[in-house]
Amino acid sequence: ALRDMKEKERMEFLSELKYDLLKMGVDFAFLPVNQETPQIVQVSRLVLSESLTPNEFMNSFFAVRNAGLLVIFKISDKFGNVAPPQPSRYI
């Protein structure tokens, strides 16, 4: 897990993630703020409804979705599937 990494390696991983998110043109925050190990990565993009076209809305939607997927994939690639499998109520 992220908290088990050496400080230098953790900082490099988080810095790379920050710069990748900046390249995608989205807003993001590591929460809780000012903690060594974030528990949440919040990704967003401000959309103003005034003169908003459907295409602009969809572009913003996909940018945020793809940024969220980037975070998930980078963490999964680095640490594997860290969540224990949950029992299913469905067969």
N, C-alpha and C positions, 0 to 999 in steps of 0.2 A: 504494500500500500504506500501511498504518497508519504505518510508520516514516518514510515520505516526507512525511507531513503536518507542517505547522507545529505547534509544541508546543501553542499555545493551542487550535487546531482539534482536535488529537488528544485533549487533555484534555477538551474539551467532548463529543466523540463518546463517549469512555469513560465520562464521568460520566452522560450520558444513558442509555447501555447499563446502567450499574450501577443507576440508579434504576428503569429498566424491569424489570430482574430482581428488584429488591426488591419491586416491586408484585405480582409473580407468586408471591411466597411461597416462593422456592427459595433454597438456599444456593449461593454461587458463589465462585470464586476466579480471579483473573487470574494466570497462571503464566508465567514464573518470578516469584516475589513480589518486590515493590519494584523492578521494571524499568519503564522508561518505556514500552516497547512489549511488551505481552504476546504470547506465542507460542501460548498455550492459554487458553481460557475453560472452566473446569471447572464444571459445573452438577450439583447433587445435592439430595436431600431425605432426611432421616433418617426411616426407617420402622421402628417397633418391632413385632415379630411378636406380642407379647402382646396378645390380644384384637383383632387386626387383622382387619377385615372385607374381603372381596373388593372392595367398593366403595371403601373407603379406600385400598386398595392401587392400584386403577386410577386414582383421583384423583391420587395421588402420581406414578404413572407418567406420566400425561398432562401434569401440571404440569412435570415435568422435561423431557419430550419437547418440549413447546411452548416452554419457555424456551430449549432448545437450538436449536430452529427460529428463534426470535426473533434469537438471536445470528447464525445463518447468514444470515438474510434481511437484517438490518441491515448486515452487512458486505458482502453481495452488492449491496444497493441503493447503498451508498456507493462501492464500488470496482469493481463488476462482477465478472465471472468471472475471478478472478486466477490460478487454476491452469491451466497449459497443458493442452490436451486430451491424454489418454493414449491411445496406440494400443490398439485392442481386438483380442483374440485371437479374438473371435467375429464372425461375419459376419451 
